[in-house]
């Protein structure tokens, strides 16, 4: 599935206007050390953190080029969750997001929201390397380093939470811009304030490596990825963004190496899904030059069985991008014959069927796959999208009502529902779904306005009207709880 959010939203917004809708291992000795971080963070309650985290992720949805790819979203969330399951002091659920950005960066925020830049996939050679970055970020959150950083800011300069939150967010999402903003708005702040301290970093590395190993990954992945960062900063004029907020002195790398050596040696089997995800990002969501992408695919073609499979998948995507569908099918058909339930293959084949208007093939394949993988959200959203493309709007809506009920935070689901309702001239449903996409981006005023319009369109006292009005009340309450953190 290849939906991109912004473009479609704009198109739909225009259509709304046109339609007149004005209206297990032995622990190294050092793990016995107390966790410094957990003793801090006394003034921010978990509830405050949750509210701020939620507000933050809504603004990310509105402002950053998030990759709304069901396969990649599922991959990073499964990987992240595997690590969270092996971390200590987890106080909130975690969610993982992927942003299309060529700079290496990752950051974790309150409410367990972890953001990964797509460039991490370009530079991680193994899943353990990628996981080491995520484990480090998770540890900053569980050790409450971020809470402490923010409390420090608030204490040293008596600004509102909104100001402290805003500058921290900016610092994480765009370290260089964040520094500029800080020096402009918060005079007297030293540069050291806006990055984690050396002891924070040591702790996040130590706890992160423990999590990494417990989750079955290779602890050596951590120093290996640090080495990549160190090489980057040595040979390139541009410092990897992640180093602005997580400084990397030589001692950090040496410590990570020594620590990894204390863990028992283990062989970690290569992850097929990591290879698929890496190839998918490179071929579909990166600005890498085509020869560089082909270089990696060709390397994989000569590698292990798993790498060869990933290479074939990547080549199929490239052929499909070039509209050479017959070559793409030539690769994918035997792969799907062998692995009819492989969700990566199914997704790409569905895209090809849609491009070639062979809707029935795609629908049959997805329905078959749903029989063995009941309720699979990737298959469901693909099927809904295919129904839409095939102009089978009632089927699309029926599936999407259920999908959005089960996955209320998935913007793509609401977007497709909006499209489907619009095509059928069901303005109230279109407006209500549009309102949800706005609410997910923190635009509560607009969401309430559109829901009010939807409510005015339906019969007085009807079930739909009660539903819209109840949702308006809910959104007003949310808006109020956020007001103290919002500028
Ligand atoms: Zn760090």
Boltz pocket constraint, residues with backbone or C-beta under 6 A from the ligand:
constraints:
  - pocket:
      binder: B
      contacts: [[A, 136], [A, 140], [A, 196], [A, 200], [A, 201], [A, 204], [A, 245], [A, 246]]
      max_distance: 6.0
